[in-house]
């Protein structure tokens, strides 16, 4: 199970979803959300987020 999540402050740019190899990130109303059941914790999303709002436990 994934331990990454997207915090408030997401600008909905979609950079994270573009680099997710397992399509665990989807666009919701005003931000993106990581499906923890699908996420493999590869960290790709964290490295491309321009506003540094992706975190992990």
C-alpha positions as CSV (number, residue, x, y, z in Angstrom):
1,X,0.0,0.0,0.0
2,X,1.2,3.5,-0.9
3,X,2.1,6.0,1.7
4,X,2.2,9.1,-0.5
5,X,-0.5,11.8,-0.3
6,X,-1.1,15.2,-1.8
7,X,-1.6,18.0,0.7
8,X,-3.6,21.2,0.4
9,X,-1.9,23.7,-2.0
10,X,-2.1,21.4,-5.0
11,X,-2.3,23.7,-8.1
12,X,-3.8,20.9,-10.2
13,X,-1.1,21.0,-12.8
14,X,-1.1,17.2,-13.4
15,X,2.7,16.8,-13.4
16,X,2.5,14.0,-10.8
17,X,-0.1,12.1,-12.8
18,X,2.0,12.2,-15.9
19,X,4.9,10.4,-14.2
20,X,3.0,7.8,-12.2
21,X,3.9,4.4,-13.7
22,X,0.8,2.7,-12.2
23,X,-1.8,5.4,-12.8
24,X,-2.5,5.9,-9.1
25,X,-3.0,9.6,-9.3
26,X,-6.3,11.1,-10.6
27,X,-7.7,14.5,-11.0
28,X,-10.4,15.5,-8.5
29,X,-12.3,18.8,-8.4
30,X,-9.5,21.2,-7.6
31,X,-6.5,18.9,-6.9
32,X,-5.0,15.5,-7.7
33,X,-5.4,12.5,-5.4
34,X,-3.2,9.5,-4.9
35,X,-4.9,6.1,-4.6
36,X,-3.0,4.4,-1.8
37,X,-4.2,1.0,-2.8
38,X,-2.5,1.4,-6.2
39,X,0.5,3.5,-5.3
40,X,3.8,1.7,-5.2
41,X,5.8,4.5,-3.5
42,X,8.2,4.9,-6.4
43,X,8.5,8.6,-5.6
44,X,8.3,9.9,-9.1
45,X,5.4,12.2,-8.2
46,X,7.3,13.8,-5.3
47,X,10.2,14.7,-7.5
48,X,8.2,16.6,-10.1
49,X,5.7,18.5,-8.0
50,X,6.4,22.2,-8.6
51,X,4.7,23.3,-5.3
52,X,6.1,20.5,-3.0
53,X,2.8,19.3,-1.7
54,X,3.3,15.6,-2.1
55,X,4.4,13.9,1.1
56,X,5.0,10.3,2.4
57,X,4.9,8.6,5.8
